Amino acid sequence: MKKLILTILIMLTGLSLLAADKVLTSGGKPVVIDGKTVVVSDAWTPADGTTFAWWTSTDTSTITESVGFVSGWSDKLGNQADLKQILGAYQPTYGATNLNGYAVISFDGIDDKLTNTTSFPTDSDFMVVVTVRVATNAVSSGDGIISTDDGVAPSFKMVGGLAPNFFAKLEGSTNANVTGNLDYRGSWKMFGIRYNRTGGKWARWVDGELSNEAVCGGTQLTLKTLILGSSLLTIREVKCDIADVVFTDGTDTNEFNKIFGYEAWTYGIQGNLPVGHPYKSTRPLK
C-alpha cells in the first residue's frame, strides 16, 4: 500500500527519486546553503573542472586493497591515471585513519609509495592540490608527498618533513624553490603547487591561499611518471596520511578556489580556509 501511494504521489507531483537528488551530507548532517538543503547534483566536484586526474577517498570503489594494504588507487575520472604498487612491502595502508568519516591512505615514510607510469602533462601550466597530514615525527626535509622526480631534471616535488615542512621544488635549467618557516606536521592541510610556465612562476599554496612564489624562468617540464608518497622511485619517502589528490590544468584561479573549497568542506577542514576565501562559509556549487 505504501509503495502504491508513493507511486501515485510521484505521478501527480512530478517528484523525482533519482540518486542524484540524494541529500548531500557532511559529517553525517545535511548540507544547507542559504536556507536550502543541497542535493548531490548541486555540489561542485573536481569532476566538473578541467581536471586531468583525481584520486579521492570519498569513493571506496577506486581503492584496491587486501587486508588493509593498498595495491591501487584509481583515477576517479577514468583517464588512465591509476596509481599502483605491485610490491607488497611497498604498499601503503588503508583504513587505520579517517578524516570526516572517510578512510584515508597512510604511507609509512620507509618504503611506501604509489606510482603511475602514464606520462602526466607537466609540460604546460598545471596545479596539484593534496589534502594531507604529514606525521609529527617526519624527519627529513627532502621527502616527497608527491613528485615527478625520477632522478632526472626537469621535475617537480611537493615536499614534507622538517621545517620548512612544506615546500615546492622545481628542478630544471633554472631551479626554483618556494619555502617558508612554518612547521605543518601533525595537522591536516591542503597543499598546492602551481606551475605557471607562461608567466614563468612557480608557486606554493596552503589551505587555499598563495603562500610564496618564485621565478622559474619558463623551465619546461617533460612528461613524467607521477610518484605519491615519495620524491624518488627508490628513496625519500614521507610518513603521512593522504585523503585526496587533484591534478588540474592550472590556468583558472576560480577553479583553484573551488578545488580548495571542495576539499575543505568535503573533509570537514573548512576552518583552514583563510578569511575572505570565496568558499569560507559555503561549499562550491555548480
VOLUMPA-693409 format. One record per residue (C-alpha): residue number from 1; residue in one letter; x, y, z. Coordinates in steps of 0.2 Angstrom, whole numbers, plus 5000, padded with zeros to 4 digits. Layout:
<atoms>
NUM,a,X,Y,Z .
...
</atoms>
This chain:
<atoms>
1,m,5000,5000,5000 .
2,k,5014,5012,5004 .
3,k,5023,5009,4988 .
4,l,5006,5012,4978 .
5,i,5003,5028,4987 .
6,l,5021,5034,4984 .
7,t,5019,5030,4965 .
8,i,5003,5040,4964 .
9,l,5012,5054,4973 .
10,i,5026,5054,4961 .
11,m,5014,5054,4946 .
12,l,5004,5068,4952 .
13,t,5018,5080,4958 .
14,g,5032,5076,4947 .
15,l,5043,5072,4962 .
16,s,5060,5063,4957 .
17,l,5068,5049,4966 .
18,l,5084,5050,4956 .
19,a,5100,5045,4965 .
20,a,5107,5062,4960 .
21,d,5094,5070,4971 .
22,k,5100,5062,4987 .
23,v,5103,5075,5001 .
24,l,5121,5080,5002 .
25,t,5129,5077,5019 .
26,s,5144,5082,5028 .
27,g,5149,5074,5045 .
28,g,5133,5064,5044 .
29,k,5122,5081,5044 .
30,p,5113,5088,5029 .
31,v,5122,5102,5020 .
32,v,5111,5118,5020 .
33,i,5116,5134,5010 .
34,d,5105,5150,5010 .
35,g,5092,5140,5019 .
36,k,5090,5126,5006 .
37,t,5096,5108,5008 .
38,v,5109,5104,4995 .
39,v,5107,5088,4985 .
40,v,5121,5079,4977 .
41,s,5118,5085,4959 .
42,d,5120,5103,4965 .
43,a,5138,5101,4973 .
44,w,5153,5105,4963 .
45,t,5167,5092,4962 .
46,p,5184,5091,4953 .
47,a,5175,5081,4940 .
48,d,5166,5097,4935 .
49,g,5183,5106,4931 .
50,t,5197,5105,4919 .
51,t,5205,5091,4930 .
52,f,5217,5079,4922 .
53,a,5216,5066,4936 .
54,w,5208,5064,4953 .
55,w,5211,5052,4967 .
56,t,5199,5053,4981 .
57,s,5195,5043,4997 .
58,t,5176,5048,4995 .
59,d,5174,5034,4983 .
60,t,5180,5017,4990 .
61,s,5177,5009,4974 .
62,t,5193,5017,4967 .
63,i,5204,5010,4981 .
64,t,5210,4992,4978 .
65,e,5216,4984,4995 .
66,s,5218,4967,5003 .
67,v,5218,4966,5022 .
68,g,5222,4985,5023 .
69,f,5236,4985,5010 .
70,v,5234,4996,4995 .
71,s,5239,4990,4978 .
72,g,5230,5003,4968 .
73,w,5221,5019,4968 .
74,s,5211,5023,4953 .
75,d,5208,5039,4945 .
76,k,5190,5043,4948 .
77,l,5189,5052,4931 .
78,g,5194,5036,4922 .
79,n,5208,5045,4912 .
80,q,5220,5030,4914 .
81,a,5230,5039,4928 .
82,d,5228,5025,4940 .
83,l,5241,5024,4954 .
84,k,5248,5006,4958 .
85,q,5260,4997,4969 .
86,i,5263,4978,4965 .
87,l,5276,4975,4978 .
88,g,5268,4971,4994 .
89,a,5282,4978,5005 .
90,y,5280,4995,4997 .
91,q,5261,4996,4998 .
92,p,5253,5009,5009 .
93,t,5239,5005,5021 .
94,y,5221,5009,5021 .
95,g,5208,5012,5035 .
96,a,5218,5015,5050 .
97,t,5215,5034,5049 .
98,n,5199,5043,5045 .
99,l,5195,5061,5040 .
100,n,5177,5067,5042 .
101,g,5171,5049,5041 .
102,y,5182,5044,5026 .
103,a,5195,5031,5027 .
104,v,5212,5038,5020 .
105,i,5228,5030,5014 .
106,s,5243,5030,5025 .
107,f,5262,5030,5020 .
108,d,5275,5024,5032 .
109,g,5289,5035,5027 .
110,i,5300,5020,5025 .
111,d,5296,5012,5008 .
112,d,5278,5015,5004 .
113,k,5273,5023,4988 .
114,l,5261,5023,4973 .
115,t,5266,5027,4956 .
116,n,5259,5030,4939 .
117,t,5268,5025,4923 .
118,t,5256,5036,4912 .
119,s,5265,5052,4907 .
120,f,5257,5067,4915 .
121,p,5255,5084,4905 .
122,t,5268,5093,4916 .
123,d,5275,5102,4900 .
124,s,5261,5115,4902 .
125,d,5253,5125,4916 .
126,f,5246,5114,4930 .
127,m,5241,5114,4948 .
128,v,5241,5099,4961 .
129,v,5231,5100,4977 .
130,v,5234,5087,4990 .
131,t,5224,5085,5006 .
132,v,5237,5078,5018 .
133,r,5243,5076,5036 .
134,v,5262,5074,5037 .
135,a,5267,5064,5053 .
136,t,5273,5074,5068 .
137,n,5289,5063,5068 .
138,a,5293,5065,5049 .
139,v,5311,5068,5050 .
140,s,5318,5074,5033 .
141,s,5316,5090,5024 .
142,g,5318,5082,5007 .
143,d,5305,5068,5007 .
144,g,5291,5070,4994 .
145,i,5272,5070,4996 .
146,i,5270,5070,4978 .
147,s,5283,5072,4964 .
148,t,5288,5068,4946 .
149,d,5306,5066,4951 .
150,d,5314,5051,4944 .
151,g,5331,5057,4947 .
152,v,5332,5067,4930 .
153,a,5328,5085,4929 .
154,p,5317,5094,4924 .
155,s,5305,5088,4938 .
156,f,5294,5094,4952 .
157,k,5292,5090,4971 .
158,m,5280,5094,4984 .
159,v,5290,5090,5000 .
160,g,5286,5087,5018 .
161,g,5297,5084,5033 .
162,l,5306,5095,5045 .
163,a,5303,5114,5044 .
164,p,5301,5121,5032 .
165,n,5288,5107,5032 .
166,f,5281,5110,5015 .
167,f,5290,5117,5000 .
168,a,5288,5116,4982 .
169,k,5304,5112,4972 .
170,l,5306,5114,4953 .
171,e,5322,5107,4946 .
172,g,5327,5111,4928 .
173,s,5338,5123,4918 .
174,t,5333,5136,4932 .
175,n,5329,5128,4949 .
176,a,5315,5137,4959 .
177,n,5311,5133,4977 .
178,v,5297,5141,4987 .
179,t,5298,5138,5006 .
180,g,5293,5145,5022 .
181,n,5297,5144,5041 .
182,l,5281,5136,5047 .
183,d,5280,5118,5053 .
184,y,5264,5110,5047 .
185,r,5267,5092,5054 .
186,g,5253,5084,5063 .
187,s,5239,5094,5056 .
188,w,5228,5091,5041 .
189,k,5232,5103,5027 .
190,m,5228,5107,5009 .
191,f,5244,5109,5000 .
192,g,5245,5115,4982 .
193,i,5259,5119,4969 .
194,r,5255,5129,4954 .
195,y,5266,5129,4938 .
196,n,5264,5144,4928 .
197,r,5275,5141,4913 .
198,t,5268,5155,4903 .
199,g,5271,5168,4916 .
200,g,5287,5160,4922 .
201,k,5281,5157,4940 .
202,w,5282,5143,4952 .
203,a,5270,5145,4967 .
204,r,5266,5136,4984 .
205,w,5248,5137,4991 .
206,v,5242,5132,5008 .
207,d,5224,5130,5013 .
208,g,5218,5140,4998 .
209,e,5230,5154,5000 .
210,l,5245,5159,4990 .
211,s,5260,5156,5002 .
212,n,5275,5160,4991 .
213,e,5281,5160,4973 .
214,a,5297,5161,4964 .
215,v,5303,5164,4946 .
216,c,5306,5148,4937 .
217,g,5312,5156,4920 .
218,g,5300,5146,4910 .
219,t,5308,5129,4914 .
220,q,5299,5116,4903 .
221,l,5295,5101,4912 .
222,t,5294,5085,4902 .
223,l,5280,5071,4903 .
224,k,5285,5062,4919 .
225,t,5280,5047,4930 .
226,l,5270,5053,4945 .
227,i,5275,5046,4962 .
228,l,5264,5048,4978 .
229,g,5272,5046,4995 .
230,s,5290,5049,4989 .
231,s,5301,5061,4980 .
232,l,5311,5047,4971 .
233,l,5306,5030,4965 .
234,t,5318,5021,4977 .
235,i,5321,5033,4992 .
236,r,5315,5049,5000 .
237,e,5298,5043,5006 .
238,v,5287,5054,5019 .
239,k,5277,5047,5033 .
240,c,5259,5055,5030 .
241,d,5241,5052,5028 .
242,i,5233,5057,5011 .
243,a,5214,5059,5008 .
244,d,5213,5067,4991 .
245,v,5224,5072,4976 .
246,v,5218,5084,4962 .
247,f,5229,5087,4946 .
248,t,5222,5101,4936 .
249,d,5227,5112,4921 .
250,g,5232,5127,4932 .
251,t,5225,5141,4922 .
252,d,5209,5146,4931 .
253,t,5210,5154,4948 .
254,n,5192,5152,4951 .
255,e,5194,5134,4948 .
256,f,5208,5134,4961 .
257,n,5197,5142,4974 .
258,k,5183,5129,4970 .
259,i,5196,5114,4972 .
260,f,5201,5121,4989 .
261,g,5183,5124,4994 .
262,y,5178,5107,4989 .
263,e,5192,5099,4999 .
264,a,5189,5109,5014 .
265,w,5170,5106,5015 .
266,t,5171,5088,5010 .
267,y,5184,5083,5023 .
268,g,5177,5095,5037 .
269,i,5193,5107,5037 .
270,q,5184,5122,5031 .
271,g,5191,5131,5046 .
272,n,5208,5130,5037 .
273,l,5202,5142,5023 .
274,p,5208,5160,5026 .
275,v,5196,5174,5030 .
276,g,5190,5181,5013 .
277,h,5191,5165,5004 .
278,p,5176,5164,4992 .
279,y,5171,5147,5000 .
280,k,5175,5150,5018 .
281,s,5157,5150,5023 .
282,t,5149,5139,5010 .
283,r,5154,5125,4999 .
284,p,5156,5127,4980 .
285,l,5141,5123,4969 .
286,k,5139,5120,4950 .
</atoms>
